[in-house]
């Protein structure tokens, strides 16, 4: 089944070149996609990891595991551009990288389309001008369709690591396609190996492509493993690419303001790079759990290409190729392997809950699989047009050219359908959120943040924009990590920090540590440690400076010492018996004014992360009221949180709990049913729903 290959001992290298008819469409596609991305680009810092990544890049620090050193170094260069604010410059980086990825994908399709669709033209003839036009049109059409698919486009307009991952993947595919034309040319495999290693220093999901790459190489040249020089060279260059990780301990040694995990020692470095902070991989689970995960993967990928009937197009390509076109079989087998590795294997390893937030993350992780599926858009239309060309060239030429040109208009559909969902033009809500937080903090205040955005965006405002240098910022979620102490003390000068004895006491709490475990995992156990350590911090420092708290995972003791203050909770030195009426009135006025301001803004209505963040802030205050049995205030705050975002499961759950406490079980069930309709994959939510019905 393999294609003719040269002996490993032969030294003749066939020339492989990119022709103008391949390069020009790729450049045009790059320009069109870049124009679309620039028009819809976020103007400043956004929610999610944006603030943290930008801060780490600008200050040459260390981002969350595994560190993303390659991305940070490139982002540092973009941060020096004299345009917009710093966040805009790194948002621009995503636009450029994803546009480049789409341009490279156009080249990949142009190189592989003739191979997949069989010999073009009459036997013995070179590719005609007509065939070149068709290939150019189909390559551009399929690439642009992916460019304006919802998730790909979404990641092209904000500061995130996935655009670089997309570009690296597409360049690897191009190198592989070029090597397939000239297997005796080792340079392509050497370059691919280095890039594959370097790609791990950006996003480690790229590693899942490895088995498919090896599979293709062995199909094309089964004796590759016997070529010791080739194998050794590829292995060495892969590890050379990994050397970007050396940046992490070098950065940590300079004590930057954002130094996640402090990877200055071998132990902390390996802990960081291997992502042990999060959880161990658990691939074993019941089929009843695995099957919905697989269904979600396929439904998500198909949704990216809606309204194209990819469920019909992909099998058609395989059927035609394996029946009629032997030359394309190897490449198609590779694409199938790549799709399975970057999709199904990913789901096997991820083994995650399918709540709405997890779905948002997984859909981004599915982008490599979407890149593979995008190839079939072009292959399908190629198979529809090229067979007729081969039979009656003169009679079909005009129709084929016109049809392929019409298909260039195909990407207009996803552009129009997805524009409102992904457009970030004028969306400055991340910056607004940061400014509101900073305005709440009095001079020399300490902000302890329980959510990522409440830590990352103020860090960006302070260290990148120079706003409020007097403010101190801590992450509650990272208190349990002793390696956080170095970064924390850099960010909270004058604050009495945690001691080794504090950590010993926290990890000795009942139910926290388990025998024979290398670490503490599980949200509830980590939250128990963080809650205890936060209590120690507050007790030591509350008399010296005001402390404000952003709640993530609930810490029960906090609610006895907190009162609402803007987006945050203001912590008191003593237990608060009763919330003052003026505080309640100020809280209601603040949020009513904010609701009127934001919900009347059409751009806010379309910004799901912004709506979720403000909704979470409001439900935090609603939880405080519910804890104090202030049902009227709790109901007002929680229903307001739902108006900000109907994806806030916490607000629905707290409302349901409140109604059940009040004896209104029927209303409690009906309230949470409203959420279940929006999050049907969420098994934890379903368990909670069933408990309400009991």
N, C-alpha and C positions, 0 to 999 in steps of 0.2 A: 504493500500500500504506500510505501515511501516513494518520494520523488527521486530521480537520478541524482546521485551524489558523487563527489570527487573523492579520490583516495586521500586519507589524512596525510600521506607522504607527499602529495603533489604541492607544488609551490605556486602554481599559476592562480592568480586571483582575478576573477571576473569583475569588470567594472560595474558599479551600481551607481546610478545617477538619478537625481530628481529632475524631471523635465519641466519646462516652462508651463506646459498645460496642466501640470500637477501643482506647481508652486503658486501660480497666479491665482487659482481659485482658493487656495489655502490662505493667501494674503488677504484676499477680498473677504473671506469668511472671518478672519481675525479682525478686520476693520469693522465689519458689520456688527459682530458680537460685542466688540469693545465699545462701539458707539451706544449700543443698547444698554450695556452695563454702566457706562459713564452717566447716561441720562437718569438711570434709576439708582445711582450710588448713594449710600448713606452719607450724610454730610459730616457726621461726627461719631463719637463713641456710641456703641449700641449695647444691648444686654447680652447675656450669655458670657462667653469667655473673652469677648472683645477687649474689655478694659484691662483684664489681667495680661493678655498676650501683648497688647500694645505697650503696657508699662514695662513688662519684662524685656521687650525688644529695645525700647528707647533707653532703658537704664542698663542694658546688657546684663539682665538678671536671668533667673531660672523660672520657667513656667511650670504648671502642674505636670505630673507624670504623663508621659516619659520625658518631658522637658522641651521637645521640639526645637533642638538647637539649630537645625538648618533653616527652619522658618524664621527664627528669631534673628539670625544673621542677615537674611535677605530683607526682613522687615526693617531692620536698623538702617539699611541703605535707603529704603523708600522713605523712612521718617525724616530724612535730610532734604527731601524735595521742597522747594520754595512755593508750595501751593496749599491753601486751606489750613485747617488745624492738623495736628499730628495724627489724630485718628483718621481724618479724611485721607491722608497720604497712604496710610496702611490699608484702608478700605480700597484705595486705588490699586494697591498691589494685588489684591484679590481679583479685581477686574482685569488687570493686565495678564495675570497668570492663567485665569480661566479662559480668556479670549485666546491666549497662546495655545492652551490645551485644545480648544476647538479647532484652531488652525492646523495643529499637528494631526488631530483626528481626521481632518479632511485629507491629509496626505496618506494616512494609513488606509483609508477607504479607497483612495485612488490607486494605491499599490496593490490592494488585495481584491478589489472588485473584479478585474479581469480573470484572476486566478479562480475565484469562487464561481463565476458565471461561465467558465469554460473558455475555449479558444475563441477569440473575437475575429470577426471577418472570415474570409475564405482561407482555407488551409495554406500555410506558407506565407501569408501576407502579414505585414506589420500592421499595427493599429492605425486605422484610418482617422481622418480628421473628424468625421461624424462620430465615431466611437469615442474619440477624445472629448468631444463636446458633451456627449452623454455622461461619460465618467465624471467630468468636471461638475456637471449639474447635479448628478445624484450624490456625489461626495459633499458638495456644498449644502444641498437640501437636508441630508441626514444629519450632518454636523450641526447645522443651525437649529434643527428641531431639538436636539439635545441641549444646545446652548440656552434655549428659552423654555426648557422644561422646568417645572416649579422648583425642585430642590437644587438643581445645578445652578440656576439663575440666582436663587436665594443666597447661595454661598459665594456668588461673584460680586456681591455689593456690600459685604461687611468684612471686617478683619477677622479671618478665621484661617485654619491650617489646611482646609480641604481643597482650595484652589491649587495650591502647590502640589498636593497629592494627585489631583486630576492631571496636572501637566506632566508630572513624572510618569504616571501610568501611560499616558498617551505617547510620550517619547519612547518608553520601553516597547510599546506595541509597534511603533514605527521601526525601531532598531531590529525587532524580531522579524518584521515583514521584509525589511531589506536583507537581513541575513538569510531568510528563506529563499530569496532570489539568487544569492551567491553564498552557499553554505561553507565554501572554502575560505571566505573572508572572516578571519577570526576577530578582526577589529570591532565588528558589530557586537559580538558576544562579550568582548572585553568591556566595551562602553556600557553595554546593558548591565553587566555585573556590577560595575562601579555605581551606576545610577540606582540599581536595585538596593545596594547597600546604603547609599546616601538617602534614599527614600525612607529607610527605617528611621533616620534621624529627623524625619518630619512626622509621618504617621505610620504606626506599626501595622495597621491593617493591610498595608501593601504586601506584607510578608505572605499573606494568604495566596497571592498570585504565584508564589514560588513553585509549587507542585505543577501547575499548568505550564509554566515556562520550561521546566525540566522535561515535561511530557512532550512538548512540541520539539524541543531540541533532539530528543531521542527518536521521535518519529521521522524527522528529516534526516538525521545522521545517527543511526543506531550504534555506530562504533565510537561515538563521542567520548564515552567513559574510558576508552582505551587510549585516548590522546592525553597523555599525562601533562604535557605542557599547557594545553588548552584548559584542562580542568584546574590545574594549579594556578594558572593566570587568572581565571575567573574567580576562584576562591580568594586569592590575594586581593584582587581589586574590589571584591565585595567587602572585605574587611577594611580596606582603605576608605571606602565610602562610609563605613560605620564610624570612622575616626572623627566625624563631626561631633560625636558625643563627648569628645575630649573638652569641648567648650564648657560643659556643665561644671566639672570640678574647678576649671580655671575661673569661671564666673563666680562660683560659690566662694572661692578664696578671697574675692574682692569685697565680700559682704554687701551685695547690692540690696536695695530696699525690697525687692521681690526675689526671694531666694528659697523657692519651694523645696522642702526636703533637705536643704543644705547638703548637696551631694559632694562634699569635700573629701570624704573618706570612701574607701572601697565599699564598705557595708552600706552606707547611705546612698552611694552612687548606684549600686546594683538594686537596692530597694526602690529607688526612684525610676530607673530605666525599665525595670521589670514590672512596674505598675502594681507592686504588692500592696500599696496603700488601699487600693479599691477592694479587691476580693480575689479569692482563688477561683480558678476555672472549674466549673462543675458541669460536665457534659452529659452526665447520666440523669435522665428524668423520664417520667411516664410518657408514653406516646400521646396521651390526651393533652399533655402540655406542649410537646414538640410539634404536633400537627398544626395547631393554631399559629405557632411561630412561623412555620413554613408557609402557611396560607397568607399570613400577613406580608411576608417577603414578596411573594408573587403578586399579590394585589397591589402592593406599593410600587413595584417596578412597572406593572401595567398602567397604573395611574399616572406615572411620570410621562408616558407616551400617549396618553389619551388625547384625541379620539382615535389614534391609529389602532387598528385591530392586531396588535402584536401577537396575540395568542394564535392568530391564523398565519401571520407573516413568517414568524420564526420557524414553525414546523415545515412550512412550504419551502423555505430556503434549504433546509436539511434534506427534504424529500427529493427536490430537483437535483441537488448537488450529488447525492449518493446514487441516484439513478443514472444521471447523464454526464456529470462533470467530475471525473476522477481527480483532476489536478487540484481541485479545491478542497478535497476531503480532509487533508491534513490540517489545513488552516481552520476549517470548521470544527474539527475535533478539538483543536486548541481552544477555540472560542467557547465551546461547550464546557471544557474543563475549567477555563477561566471563570465562566459564569457560575459554575457549581462551587468553585473554591471561594470566590469573592461574595457569594450569596448564601448558599446552603451551609457551607462550612462555617461561614461567619455566624449564622444563626445557631449552629451546633455549639460553637465556643461561647457566644454571648449569653445564651440561655437566660434571657432577661424577661422581666414582667413586660406586658404590652399596654401599660397605661399611656395616656396621651403624651406625656413628657418623654417616655421611653420611645414611643413611636417617632417623635420628632428627631431624636438622636439617631435611631436606627435608619431612618430614611436617608440621612446624610451618609451613614456608613454604607448604604447600598449604592452610592454613586459609581464605584468601580464596576459593579454589575450592570448599571445603566449604560456606562460607556460601551461595554461589550454588546449589550442589546441594541445600542444605536447603530452598530455596524449592519445589523440585519435590515434596517430600514432601507439602506442603499442596496443591499444584496437582493432584497425582494423585488424592488423595482427594476434592477438590472436584469433579473431573470425574466421579468415580464417583457422587456424591450429587446434584449440581445438575441434571443432565439429567432425572432422574425427577421432581424438584420442579417443573420447568417444565411437564411433561406433565400430571401429576395431582397437584396440590398437596395436596389433602386426604388422598389415599391414601398419599402418600409422606412427609408432614411428620413424622409420629411416628417412622417408621423412620430418616429422615435425621438427626433430632435425636439419637435414641438412639445411632446409629452414630457420629456426630461426638463425642458425649460419651464413648463407649467409646474413641475414638482418643486422647482426652486421657491415657488410661492408657498409651499407646504408649511414652513415654519411660521407663517403669519398666524396660523391657528393657535399654537401654544403661546405666541406672544400676546395675542388679544385675550386669551382665556386666563393666562397667569399674571398679567401685568398688575392688576390691582392687588393681588396676593403678595407679590414679591417686591413691588416698587418701594424703595426706601428714600426716594427723593423728598427732601423736606422733613424727614423723620429725625428730629433732634430730641427725642424723648429720653434717650439715655443720658444725654447731657443735662436735660431738665431735671431728671431724677437725681443726678449727682449734685446739682446746684441746690435743689430742695433739701437734700440731706445735709449739705454743708451749711446751709442757712439755719438749719435747726440747731446745729451744734454751737454752744457758747464758746468763748475763748478757752483754749487749752483743754477742751473736752476729749474724752476717750469714747470712740465708737467701737463697740464690739458687734461684729457682723455675723449673723447666723446663716446668711444666704450668699451665694457667690457674687451676685451683682452688687450687694450692699458692701462687699469688700473690694471688688475689682474696680468699680467705677469711682469711688472716693480715692482709691490708690492712684488711679489715672489722673484725677483732678489735682491731687496733691503733688505727685512726683513728675508728671508730664506737663500739666498746665500751670503748675506753681500756685494753685489755689489753696488757701488755708494751711500754710506750713505749720501752724501751731497745733493743728488737730492730730490726735493719735488714733491709729486704726489697727484693730486686731480682728482675726478670723476665729470665731468660736469653733468652727468645724475642724480647725487644725490644732487646737490646744492639746489634744490627746497625743500628738506627735512630738516627742521631745526634741526632734530636729528643727521644729518650728521656733525654738527659743532664740536662735541667732537672729532670724529675720524679725521676730516680734520685738526684741530689744532694740533693734535698729529703728523700728517704727514707733516705739512708745518711750522715748527718752524721759527719764524721771519717774516712770511708772515702776512700782515694785512688782517684779514679775514672779513667776512660779519657781519653786525650789525643787530639788530632787526628792525631798521628803513629800512634797505635794503629789508628785507623780506616783511615788510608792503607795501613798494612801489611796489615790484614785484607782490604781490598777488592782488594789486589794479589796475593792468594794465587792460585796456579795453578788455573784452572778456575772461578774465582768470577765474575768479570765477563765479559760477552760484548760484542763490538763492537756499537755502535749501539743498545744497550739503555738505557732511561731509568732502570732500577733493577735490582736483583737479585731474581730470582724463582726458586722451586723450593726445596722443603724441604731437599734435601741441600746446596745452595749456601749458603742462609741458615744452616743448622746449622754449616757449615764456618766461616763468619764468626763466629757466636756462640761456637763452641768456642775459637777463637783469642782473642777478646776476653775470654772468661771466664778463660782461662789467664793473661792479663795482669793481670786483677783479682785473681786468687788469689795470684799471685806477689808483688804489691805489698802485700797486706793480710793474708796468712795468719799472719804472725809477730805481728800486732797484735791479732787477734781470731779466735775460732773461726768457721769457715765450714761451713755445712751446705747440702747440695745435694739438690734434687728433680729427678729425671731425667725429661725429656720425650723429645725426639728424642735418641738416644744420641750422646754425645760421648766418643770412645774413650779419650782420655788420662785422663779423670776416673777411670776404673776402676782405674788403677794407683796412685791416691792416695786412694782412698775405702775406708771401712769402714762396715758397717751400724750405724745408730743409730736405733732406733724406726722411724718411717715414712720416715726420711731417710737420706742418706749423709753421713758426717762426713769432710770433706776434710783431708788431712794435708799438712804443708809438704814432706815428702820422700816419695819413692816407697816404697810399702809392699811389702816382699818377701813377707811371710807374715801372713795374718790371725791374730791371737792366739786361742787356744782359748776364752778367757773371753768374747771378743767374739762368737764363733760360738754359744756356749751362751746368752749373753744374748739374741742375736737370735732363736734358736729359741724360747726361753721367752716372749719378748715376743709373738711372732706366734701361738704356740699359745694363749696367754692371750687375745689379741685375737680369735682365731678362735672360741674357745669362747664368749666374751662376745657377739660379733656374730651368728654364725650360729645361735645359739639364740634369737635375737630375731626373731619373725615379721615385725615391721615392717621390719627390715633385709632380710629375704629378699625383700620386695616392692619395695625401693628400688633400682632398677637403677643410677642414677647413683652412689649411695653404694657399692654393691658393686663397680662398675667402678673407682672411685677407690681403694679399699683394695686391690683386686686389682692395680692398676697399681703401687702402692707396693711390694707384695710381689714382683711380677715384676721391678721395678728391682733389687732385691737378688738375685733369682735370676740376672739378667743379669750382675751383678758376680761371682757365684760361677762362672758358666759361663765368663766371661772368664779366670778364674784356673784353669780346668780342675778345679774342685772339684765333680765331677759328682754326688756323693751329696748335697751341700748344695744344689746347683742344682736337682736333681730334686725335693727336698723343698720348696724355696721355690716353684718353678714350679707344681707340682701343688697346692700350697696356694693359690697365686694363682688357679688355675682353680676351686678350691672357692669362693673368694670371688665369682668371676664367670666363667661359661663363655662370656662374650662377649669375653674378653681375648685378642685375636689374637696379641699379642706373647708371651704366656705359652705358647700352643700352638706358635708358630713357634720360640721358643727351645728348648722341649723337643724339637721335631723335629730342630733343628740339633744339639742335644746327643746325641741317639740316633744321628744319622748320624755324628758325630765318633767315637762309641764303636763304630762298625761295625754298628749295628743299623738298617739302612735300612728294613727291613720295619716295625719298630715306629715309626720316624720317620714313615713314610707313614700308617700307621694312626692315629697320634696326631693328625696334622693333618687327617685325614679327619673326625675328630670335630668340628673347628671348621667345616669346609666345609659340613657339613649345616646349621649355624646361620646361615651367611652366604653363601648360594648366588649372590647378585648381585655379589659382590666379585671383580672380574676380576684385581686384583693378587694376591689370595690364591690364586686359581686358578693363576696363573702360578707362584707359589712352590710350590704343590702339585705342579705338573708337573715343576718342577726337582728336587723330592725323589724323584720316581719315575724320574728318569734314571739 
